[in-house]
């Protein structure tokens, strides 16, 4: 039987009348956690979900109504979720986020991102965002690296299946390519290997 976080279907909004503001590491290393309940909800008062599912190696999917509260920090949110194959179609990174570092670090079974997936313009750090996402084959057409990004280290390092980038002129602009060249060694990214070694 599938193991769910049923106990956490409705996370407490308050403890002794004090609003919950952080769920950092709450499921850290829950290696038997496979799915979340359909009614799983993060309280709107939460401002930190960093590494919330860190090393949940059996987690395969996220509920369709999964919502990250506005303004919450998300560094390493799904870090080490090696069995996660996809995200809900409505999944979005909230506005005002400044770092998506290690958000999908070593999500090595993740094959695609929702078509509406974007990185908010407020983001400045995308380092290791998709590090070791070896099954990721392409990126959504709407996705681009915001102009304000200053840290791109290893964003696509070891994305060996990444063969295509969006055709959007913004995504493949000269400034984007300059940034992308700094992200990883050429031989470790499928797209660079395909387009720069033939």
Secondary structure, 3 states (H helix, E strand, C coil): CCCECHHHCECCCEECCEECCECCCCCCCCCCCCECCCCCECCCCCCECCCCCCCCCCCCCCCCCCCCCCCCECCCCCCCCCCCCCCCCCCCCCCCCCECCCCCCCCCCCCCCCCCCCCCCCCCECCCCCCCCCCCCCCCCCCCCCCCCCECCCCCCCCCCCCCCCCCCCCCCHHHHHHHHCCCCHHHCHHHHHHHCC
